[in-house]
């Protein structure tokens, strides 16, 4: 499958690692994203310690990468330390999309308050990060359109009291680090309107629930596609008998990404053009996208496909890759099947019939393949400190890895737009 064109780094800065954490509304629809980024450093660290102008350029580059594919109504929260607030760097970003987030490390000094007021006067919304009711922040709270509360480990009584206080302001309350359903439901009852955290990417296991016949059939198809000796002609017949799959495959190939001079108008032509590996990758993603229709599921699809593409391309720069490029693609694509289906991974894997190495990595066992998956997960979640340690351990160059991760993100978004039934923002 032709790769999406790379996003080259600018001459003035190193490549950037970019992660997007989805933010959901009360109906679990994607309201927007928090954009997390780090500049790839040759010394294997993941910190931004450049002068103001260089750091602002990294923010601008990261914003361009992380904001692609947004729906018209969706927003991006982006962290702003004090020096960037004071330099009015936010004014370089579109106010219709970008919401500067005042970090908890920013002291409410008069010049900071004045800078925030000036940014607000230009038509920007502002978010206040990690507010817990501490005194001295009244002026910043009055400017904030969104107040983020770190609810991880907070006692229920304290959360209730803080929410009552904050609800007297005009700000929208955003609960971050929501880890489970109980905390989500409590925050919702307390009047929070936006939610962010790993709860939305973790499996919600319901005891006694079994897989539907439709999901079981799709898992069996995924298992067939995971085999090295799968029958391309049989897969082509399967696509031809499914109007939805046929339409989506032809839409994918006739999209602008392929720059075709002649339109492909038959499944036979499509199969011949793509070839075995690319056809399998597309059908794996298309089948996976049929396993759920919620906004949460679509975010999981994107994360899975990004991981798979990233790992498969990283195989070419790993000193000793533990899996083939195809194996890495499967590892990433299948890495959140438990969250997608609400079933324990141990109950899903027997249907797929994967190799021992793949199964061990998907079950969380300690292995080189599992560590590669941890790297992909850390980059997707914005845990750049963990990613730096894994890059060093695995012997991967940060700059080249950052470029591959960016290319994988673009590839995943493009593929999901054409492989899903209704497209993806």
Protein Blocks (a to p, Z undefined) as FASTA:
>chain_A
ZZdddddddfkbccddddddddddfkopafbdcdddddddfklpacdfbdfklmmmmmmm
mmmmmmgoiafkbccdddddfklmmnommmmpcfklmccdddfklccbfklmmmmmmmmm
nopacddehiehiahilmmmmmpmbdcddfehpafklmmmmmmmmmmpmbdcddehiabf
klmmmmmmnopabdcdjklmcccddehiacdfklmmmmmmmmmmmpmkbcfklmmmmmmm
mmklmmmmmmmmmpmklopabdcfbfklmmmmnommlmmmmmmmmmmmmnpcbfklmmmm
mmmmmmmmmmmmmmmmgfbacbdfklmmmmmmmmmmmmmnopafklmmmmnopafklmmm
mnopacfklmmmmmmmmmmnopaklmmmmmmmnopafklmmmmmmmmmmmmmmmmmmmpm
nopZZ
